[in-house]
Amino acid sequence: MPRHLNIVAFPNRVQFGSQSLPGRDLEAQLIHFAHNQKRNRNPRVILALMALETATLGQIAITVQDVPRAVAFYRDTLGLPLLFEVSGLAFFHIGGIRLMLSKPEQETATHSSILYYKVPDIHATAADLESRGVTFEGKPHLVAKMPDHELWMAFLRDSENNLLALMSEVR
C-alpha cells in the first residue's frame, strides 16, 4: 500500500489512484478499496489518509488549577451551560462545541488555548461581563478593518488566569 494515495471524489464515482469505483459514499468506497488491498489488514486504516478539512471541532480542553473554582467562573460568571462533571473534569456547551476543564496531568504543566468568544455586540457583552465582576485587560478595541467588516476584540482572564477574548465582526 503506498504511503500517499490520490483520492478524488466525483459526483458519481470515487477515484483511487488509477482505480475508479462507482458510487457517491466516499467512506464506503474507501472501505471497499481497503478490503481489496491484500497488505491492508484493517480496512479503516485508509481513512487516516483523509485530511481534516471536512472535520468539525468537537471539544476544546483548558487546564485549570482548581476545577470547582473554574466551574463557578465559567458557569456563574460567564453564564455557560454546564453539561456535566465527572472524575475531576467539567464539561460546558459553547455553540455546539464542548469545553472541557481539567487539572493538568502533571502538576507543573499548564497548557491553555485562547478561546475567542464571537459575540454580536462586543461593547454590550463586555459591559455585562464587567457587571458580573470580570476584569478586562483593556477596553474593546478595533483590531483590523476588513473589506466587509471591522474586527473588534477585548481580552480578559478567567479564574485560573487563562487568557480569553471576546471578538466581534462589525458590519
Buried (B, 14 or more C-beta within 10 A) or exposed (E): EEEEEEBEBEEEEBBBEEEEBEEEEBEEBBBBBBEEBEEBEEBEEBEEBEEEEEEEEEEBBBBBBEBEBBBEBBBEBBEBEBEEEEEEEBBBEBEEEBBBBBBEEEEEEBEBEEBEBEBEBBBEBBEEBEEEEBEBEEEBEEBEEEEEEEBBBBBBBBBBEBEBBBBBBBE
